[in-house]
């Protein structure tokens, strides 16, 4: 089983928790590594819960900086989000260095986002895939080979329990989201359509029959922004970037991992060294 972690999604939550904590954890250089500490605890918890054969972390930090993709060209998509958090990126760089010594692959987009990489892996991996994230947009990827692990509720969502947990048919989930919209990404849905009405329309036999041209235009726009299959098909060059990183499995080196953990004062790794040796051996 391949565990695919939504890196920045998890790191942002860890950063939020770290900011609420009373004290900061600092490495020997005096830099704050509180987010690193919490992130590494979550990594081990995921390993201990799911026991994957391999782990991949997908990050939002782009290989090619400063180039807009079609979502950013939209103008309103995620317009309410703040600019790149360089402090978070600094701590994510430490996380990447740590996990690479465990044999974990870190994958970055060229100009797209982590979600696009995760979608590409989900659609192309031959092994069973479990996606770990807080982001429910990734639920659209669930199929007979792909599960979703909700980092908040610790639920594994599969084709068998999808409708019970999400109260919408799995095969109509993307359409449901297109109709409803997504406030967190600043994507407007159809005016007057809440959750109940959006579900009813999405699950009808002819969902587009009575919609106006303006409503259809909005749904086409939302599909482009929300359908995670679109990104790497519009930008075919992304696939080569993903593939190269996917094939590049780093060498495991527990001594380097442990030395870096000591440098960064990651107490959980120091206290449970044997656990991390097990993860390094089996991941």
N, C-alpha and C positions, 0 to 999 in steps of 0.2 A: 504494500500500500504506500502511496505517495502522499505525504502531507504537504500541502501548499499553503503558506502563511501570507496573509495580506500585511506586509511589513509596516508601512507607514500608518495603516489603520490601527494596528496594535501598538505601535510606538507612540502615536498621539494619545491613546488612552493611558499608556504607561506614564507619559509626560504629565498628563492631567493629574494622575494619582500622585506623582512625585511632587508636583507643585502644592498639593494639599497637605503633604507630610510635614511634620514639625522640623525635622533636621535634614540636611543635605548630605549625601555621600560623595566624598571627593577622592580622586585618585592621588598618586604620589606627586603629580604635577600641580595639584590644587584645583583641578578642573572638576566641575560637577558631573557625576556619573550616576545620578539617582535613577534616571530613566533606563540606563543600561542595566542596573541592578534589578529593577522590576521586570524588564523585558526578558532577561535571562531566566528569572523564576518562572515566567509564563511559558517560555520555551520548554523548560524541563517538565512543567505540568502537562503540556500538550503531549510530549513524548511519553510520559508515564501513563497518560490516559488512553492514548490512541496507539502507541507502540508502532510507529510507521517503519517501513523498510528504508525510506529515504525522506529527506526534508528539503524543501525549496522555500526560500523567502523572496517574495516579489516586492520591489520597492518603487516608489513614485519618482525618486530622483532620476532625472533623465541623463542619458549619455550625452545627448546634444542639447545644451542649455540655450534658452532664449528663442527657440523656434516654436511657433504656435501650431497646434493641430486643429482639425475642423471643429472640435468642441470649443476650444478657446476662441476660435474665430466667430463663434455664435454670438459672443458679446455678453450674454446674460448668464451663461452656464457657469456655476460656481462663482459668480461675480461678487458674492458677499464674503468669500473666503479671503483670509489675509495672505500676504505674500509669503514666499518660501521662508521657513523658519531655519536659519542657519545654525542656531544652537541645537535644534533637534537633529539636523543633518550631521552635526559633529558627533553627537552621541550615537546616531545610527551607524556612522563609520566605524566606531568602536565595536558596536554589535556585529557588524559585518565581518570585521577582522576576527572576532572571537569565534563566531559560528563557522567560519570557513575552515578553521583548524579542526573542527569536528567533522568535516566532510559535508557540511551543509552548503548548498548552492545558493548564491545571491544573484538574482536576475533583475536587470534594469531595462526600462523601455528606451527606445531611441528618442522619440518625441511624444509618445503616447503616455499611458498611465499603467499602474500596477494591475488594475482590473483587466486591461487588455491582454497582459501577459498571462494572467490567471485563466482567462477565457481560452487563450490559445493552448495552454497546457491541458485544460479540461477537455478540449475538443480533439486533442492529438495524442494524449498519453495512452499507452496500451495497458498500464497498470491501473488498479482502482485508485481514485483520487479523492482525498478529503480536503476541502477548502476551509481554512480557519479564519474567521473574520467577524467583525461587528457589523459589517456593511451588508444589508439585506438585498442590495442590488444583485449580489452574486448568487442569490437563490435561483436566478434564471438559468444557471448552469447545471442545476441538479438533473441528473438522468440516471440510467441504470448503472453507469460506471462512475458517477460523480456524486459525492455527498457534501453537505454543508455542515460545518461545526460552528455553532453560534458561541462566540467567545464570552458573551454576556450570560446566557442561560445554560451553557454547557450541553445544549441539545444537539444531537446528530440528526439532521434532516435528510431523509431519503425519499425515493419515489413512493415508498409505502406509507409514510406518515406526513408527506408534504401538505396535502389538503387539510388534514386534521389540525396541523399546527398553524398554517398560514391562512386558512379559511378561503382559499381560492384554488382552482385547479392548476396543477403544475404547468400544463401545456398552455394555459391562458395567463400565466403570471406576468410575463413581459407586457402583454397587451393591457392587462389590468394596471400596471405601473404607468404605461403610456397614457392611459385615460386619466388616472388619478394625479399624475405628476409627482414631483419630489421636491419638497421645500428645502431639504438639506443641500441639494444641488442647484437650487433656484430654477427648477424646471416646472413651468406652469402646466396644469392639467386642463381638461375640458371644464369650462365654467359651469358650476352647479353640480358637479359630480364629486361626491364624497366617496367613502369606502364602499358603502352598500350599493349605491347606484353604479359605481365603477365596476364592481364585481358582477352585477347583473348584466351590464352591457358586454363586458369581456366574455362572459360565459354564454351569451346568447348565440343562437345558430347563425344569425346574420348581423353581426355587431356594427357593420358600416352602412347598413341599408338606409337608415333615416338620418344620417349625419349630413350637415351642411358642408359646403366646400371649404369654408374656413375651419371647421372642426377637423375635417380630413387632413387639411394642410398642417394643422397643429400636431396631429398624430404622426404624420410622416416626419415632421421635425423631431418629435420626441423619440421616435424609433431610432433615428440616426444618432441621437445623443445617448440613448439608453441601451440599445442592443449591443452587447459586448462582442458580437461577431463582426461588427462593422469596421472597427478600428484597424485591425490587421489585414482586412481585405481592401480597404481604401489605401492604406500605406503598405504595400506588399514588401517594401524593404524592411519593415519591422520584423517580419518572420525570420529573416536571416540573422538579425540581431538576437532574437529570442533563442533561435536554434543553436547558435554558437555558444551562448552562455549555458543553455540547457545541457549541452554535451560536455561542458567543461566542469568536471567533478573535481573539486580541490582535494589535495592530499591531506589525509588526517594526520595531525601531529599534536598529540595530547600534551606534550611537554610545552610546546609553544602556546597552546591554549591556556594551560594552567599558569604559565609565567605572565601572560597578558592579563589574566584574571587577578593575579596578585598585584600587578602594577595598577590595576584599576579598582582595587579594594572591594572586589565583589564577594561579599561575605558568604553568600549562599553557596558559591562554588568552593570557597575555602573550607566551609563546614561539611560539605557533602561531596568531597572529591571523588569518592568511589562511584557515586551516582553518575557523574559526568564522564568517568572512564567507561561506564556501561553504555551511555549514550554514544560516545565516540566509537566504541567497538561495534555497536549494532546499527547505527544510523547509516 
